[in-house]
Amino acid sequence: MSVLAASADGTSIPNAARCGGSLWRLKTLSDPARTKVRLLPKTTTIGAIRDRSAPQSIPTKRTTGFQKQAWEVVAQVVEFRLEAGGFRLVLYDNGAYLNAAIPAPSCLPRSARARKALVAAWTKFGAACGRASDEWRALGAVAYVGGVGVWSRPRATGPGTALNGAELEPVTSVRPVAGGGGR
């Protein structure tokens, strides 16, 4: 089923299977603790996020300070693709990589906090980057990228992987500085 798919009656039916797996509620700011997130972003670096201590196990609830804060980094958006649930971005700065994701509007339940900002980030990124596909596409744009911290399974390899499993999901804002045009 496509990220943009809708039900027979024309309405979107967001769910974990279609929109990002077991952490879907955390990654769309629709979990019960979403109101505990400080949405005014703290400026940081990808390196500082990468250097955070990872929790012993992946939190399925918003329990760490990293998960209760919106962050903003200045980064090169190296590449991106459309995957189940939204746009996946690979961010880079000063020798460090980080994954980030912008949820598709069809994956945002009505209860999603900052829903308008999430839809605006999706729309702005999609308009700036051209036709998306499930293949990785080089971009090279520099942007301020804001998003809420989330812990995922640490991976040793893969585009944008932070070894501690830290990611920015959902992306709440994208402000281009230079470059782009991944058409």
C-alpha positions, 0 to 999 in steps of 0.5 A: 500500500502506498504512503499516500494511499487512502481507505475506500471512503477516501480517508487516510487510515494511519497505522503502525504496519503502513506508517513506520512500525512499532515506534510509529506513535513516537515518530508521529508525535501521537503517543500519550506523552507527546505533550511532554515534548518541548517543541521550541528546538535546541540548537545542536550538532549531529556530532553531539547527537551521535555522541549521546549515550544510547539507552540500554534498550530502545524506549517504546515510550517517551522516557529520555530527555532526548525524546522530550526535546525538539532539536535543530541541526544545520546539515547537508541533506546528502540523500533522501528517499520515500519509504513506508511512512514518509521521507527518509533523509540522510543528514551530514555535518563535520564527519557525522551522519544522522537519519531523519524522517518526515512523516507523510500526512496520510500517516499522521493521526488527528491526535498528532501534536504539531500536525500543521508543522509536520504537514508543512515540513512534508510539503516544503521538502517535497516541493523543493526536492522534486519527484521522490521514489523508493530509491536513494536520491542524492541531494546535497542541499544545506538546511536547518533541520528541526525534529524530535529525538527518537531512539531506534535500533543501533546499526553499524552500517547504512546511510545516515546511521548514528551508531547509538541509534539516535534519529530525528523523527518526526522532522518538524521543520526544514529551512533550506540554506543552499543547494538542492534540486534533487530532480 
